[in-house]
Amino acid sequence: MTTTPMRPTAPTFPDRADVFIGGKWVQSSGDEWIDVVDSWSEDVVARVRAATFADVDAAVAAARASFDAGVWASTPIAERADVIDEIANRLEARLPELIQIGIAEVGIPVPVSAMTQEMTVGLFRAVAEEARKVQLVDERTRADGGISRVLKEPNGVVGVIIPWNGPIGTIAFKVIPALAAGCSVVLKTSPEAPLSPSVFADVIAELVAEGRIPEGVVSVVVADRDVSESLVANPAVDHITFTGSTLVGRRIMAVASERIAKVSLELGGKSAAIVLDDADLASVMQALPMGGCLQSGQACIALTRVLVSEKRHDEVVAAYKAALGMLPLGNPWEEANFLGPLASARQRDRVEGYIETAKAEGATIVHGGGRGGFEHGFFVEPTIVDNVTNDMRIAQEEVFGPVISIITYRDEDEAVAIANDSQFGLAGAVFSADADHAYNIAKRIRTGTVNVNGGVIDFTIPFGGYKQSGVGREGGPEGLEEFFETKTVHLS
């Protein structure tokens, strides 16, 4: 007698029937729902209310009124830092819930979700510490001997638009430094990952009710692209900060340019890892698999172009295949797995489309390329694409999945040229037995971050891109500086 395997089930989460405007959960002006789909079971695990144009307008109006009233902006920055620490404390108390949400929405397995959520709480606290160091008034002597004061003042109302692949982390990069600077914020979250921002909203609601954050300072809405664009176009918004695709970033910059609004963008990447001939292969393979496939490749900083010399090509490919074969792929709800499904069917189909395009352009799939034999879940196996030339789409466009392109070079100058032959400039890596030489190569790569002989991920250090990978920086004092204006007052 045979039995049909039971379809897996995933935990469900409370529906969110209201929208979060000005620090309170309130009834929406609309009645549309957004389904949240678990990427393993493919089941709907929650529903959230879709914000309308009117809801977004109300959120902006609340933010504008709160900023113009000046209560939060005039609160001493050390006190604002204390509130941020308290946000971190309350999110930390809800880590088990946030970890489960990360698994359901993005498909990242238990240990990876735990690591990223815990790291994010640390980022909140790092912003608070940076805020306490800020000198808001700098008194200077002018050329005529008089005194001028250079002031840091908050931007004003900030519209924050975040992606689905790391919502709480992106809140730490954008919303939290904006609050530390004294701004009011309207956060627009992705329809694919609205649940963890809703937990953040719960925490804000508690602090508003306790009188620690004024009403109107924070709103959180979930909306589609058209409604989101109304946030960018709203003249009451002083600064737009966005993380996502370069295509959408271009559109945001174009809309914001109509009124010369400030824009900060963290966009796509197609990062190159240069393996020099003297590199220790064992050390390289400690970094590359995670560098290319962490979160199943759904990361803007993923090292998805591996550049190797012609003479080391075969051994590097063989070692990379072996390393990827050792990464457990499967049910993200099981702690033994390191890789899970992609976040959605749409994302899986996009990645598979790039794999097919690579084959059509003459590249060769030497590892992976399929769905791993799973009957459900939005899986794409870790994939190595060989015989890639840098003019192929697989080498030039951001795939956002676990797909690694192998590109050969003749000498180091060509390796650097290939690494720089990209519209993007977000991250990269250089591997060599000579760390000083690797550092000198790293200085020649036109990207915002380069790892030397490792895979450091530390977002308390400035992070951002060159070229079409973005405008501005996140993390560290530079990330906080994005949310201040500079004013000079000359004293006679």
Secondary structure, 3 states (H helix, E strand, C coil): CCCCCCCCCCCCCCCECCEEECCEEECCCCCCEEEEECCCCCCEEEEEECCCHHHHHHHHHHHHHHHHHCHHHHCCHHHHHHHHHHHHHHHHHCHHHHHHHHHHHHCCCHHHHHHHHHHHHHHHHHHHHHHHHCCCEEEEECCCCCEEEEEEEECCEEEEECCCCCHHHHHHHHHHHHHHHCCEEEEEECCCCCHHHHHHHHHHHHHHHCCCCCCCCEEEEECCHHHHHHHHHCCCCCEEEEECCHHHHHHHHHHHHCCCCEEEEECCCCEEEEECCCCCHHHHHHHHHHHHHHHHHCCCCCEEEEEEECCCHHHHHHHHHHHHHCCCECCCCCCCCCECCCCCHHHHHHHHHHHHHHHHCCCEEEECCCCCCCCCCCCCCCEEEECCCCCCHHHHCCCCCCEEEEEEECCHHHHHHHHHCCCCCCCEEEECCCHHHHHHHHHHCCCCCCEECCCCCCCCCCECCCHHHEECCECHHHHHHCCEEEEEEEEC
